[in-house]
């Protein structure tokens, strides 16, 4: 069970990190893969999307989506550690 929790948390963080990378590299938003990753990342980071009000758009994306990725990793790995102790 702990392994499944870690895998889910890691996949969520990977999607968020992938969207940050695609945004910074100015990926073609008309591409289906880019659209899918952006949509998934927006759903995962709905609570932290536009949380910060930096002037630069790239800083808002990195901080907003990056924060969500860090939170998912911390919660997922922390929960997995608790499950392993049971």
CORNOR-V123728 format. One record per residue. RES is the residue in one letter. SS is DSSP state (h for helix, s for strand, l for the rest). Layout:
res ss
RES SS
RES SS
This chain:
res ss
X l
X h
X h
X h
X h
X h
X h
X h
X h
X h
X h
X h
X h
X h
X h
X h
X h
X h
X h
X h
X h
X h
X h
X h
X l
X l
X l
X l
X l
X l
X l
X h
X h
X h
X h
X h
X h
X h
X h
X h
X h
X h
X h
X h
X l
X l
X l
X l
X l
X l
X l
X l
X l
X l
X l
X l
X h
X h
X h
X h
X h
X h
X h
X h
X h
X h
X h
X h
X h
X h
X h
X h
X h
X h
X h
X h
X h
X h
X h
X h
X h
X h
X h
X h
X h
X l
